[in-house]
Amino acid sequence: MAELKHLIDVWTGYAQGLAGSIGALAFVCAFIWKMVAIDTRSVTEAKRWIGRIVFGTIGVELAGVLVRVLTDSVSR
């Protein structure tokens, strides 16, 4: 059971790192888009994307915490 828990922890860490990296890149791109946009509709859309990216990144972190809680409860 310890090996399975370790495997889940490792892969969860990889997934969180990948999602965090992609999220950071997407956030930077959306922020630049917001800064250089001339049209107010584009600025509004960029703000929406920034909100989605932040919400998604927080969701990934919460999912990682949930996985840790569930694996800790099974191993006891």
C-alpha positions as CSV (number, residue, x, y, z in Angstrom):
1,M,0.0,0.0,0.0
2,A,2.9,2.4,0.7
3,E,4.2,1.9,-2.8
4,L,0.8,2.8,-4.3
5,K,0.6,5.9,-2.1
6,H,4.1,7.0,-3.1
7,L,3.2,6.5,-6.8
8,I,0.0,8.5,-6.5
9,D,1.9,11.3,-4.6
10,V,4.6,11.4,-7.3
11,W,2.2,11.6,-10.2
12,T,0.0,14.1,-8.4
13,G,3.1,16.3,-7.9
14,Y,4.0,16.0,-11.6
15,A,0.5,17.0,-12.6
16,Q,0.4,19.9,-10.2
17,G,3.8,21.1,-11.5
18,L,2.7,20.8,-15.1
19,A,-0.6,22.5,-14.5
20,G,1.1,25.3,-12.6
21,S,3.6,25.9,-15.3
22,I,1.0,26.0,-18.1
23,G,-1.2,28.2,-15.9
24,A,1.6,30.6,-15.3
25,L,2.4,30.8,-19.0
26,A,-1.3,31.3,-19.8
27,F,-1.6,34.0,-17.2
28,V,1.3,35.9,-18.6
29,C,-0.1,35.7,-22.1
30,A,-3.5,36.8,-21.0
31,F,-2.0,39.7,-19.0
32,I,0.0,40.9,-22.0
33,W,-3.1,40.5,-24.1
34,K,-4.9,42.7,-21.6
35,M,-2.2,45.4,-21.6
36,V,-1.8,45.7,-25.4
37,A,-5.5,45.3,-26.3
38,I,-7.0,48.5,-27.8
39,D,-10.6,47.4,-28.0
40,T,-12.5,47.4,-24.7
41,R,-14.2,44.1,-25.6
42,S,-10.7,42.4,-25.9
43,V,-9.7,43.8,-22.5
44,T,-12.9,42.4,-21.0
45,E,-12.3,39.0,-22.6
46,A,-8.7,39.0,-21.4
47,K,-9.9,39.7,-17.8
48,R,-12.3,36.8,-18.1
49,W,-9.5,34.5,-19.2
50,I,-7.3,35.7,-16.3
51,G,-10.1,34.8,-13.9
52,R,-10.5,31.4,-15.5
53,I,-6.8,30.7,-15.3
54,V,-6.6,31.7,-11.6
55,F,-9.7,29.7,-10.8
56,G,-8.4,26.6,-12.6
57,T,-5.0,26.8,-10.9
58,I,-6.7,27.0,-7.5
59,G,-8.8,24.0,-8.5
60,V,-5.7,22.0,-9.4
61,E,-4.2,22.8,-6.0
62,L,-7.4,21.8,-4.1
63,A,-7.5,18.6,-6.1
64,G,-4.0,17.8,-5.0
65,V,-4.9,18.4,-1.4
66,L,-8.0,16.2,-1.8
67,V,-5.8,13.4,-3.2
68,R,-3.4,13.6,-0.3
69,V,-6.3,13.5,2.2
70,L,-7.9,10.5,0.5
71,T,-4.6,8.6,0.3
72,D,-3.8,9.3,3.9
73,S,-7.2,8.1,5.0
74,V,-6.9,4.9,3.1
75,S,-3.5,4.0,4.4
76,R,-4.5,4.1,8.1
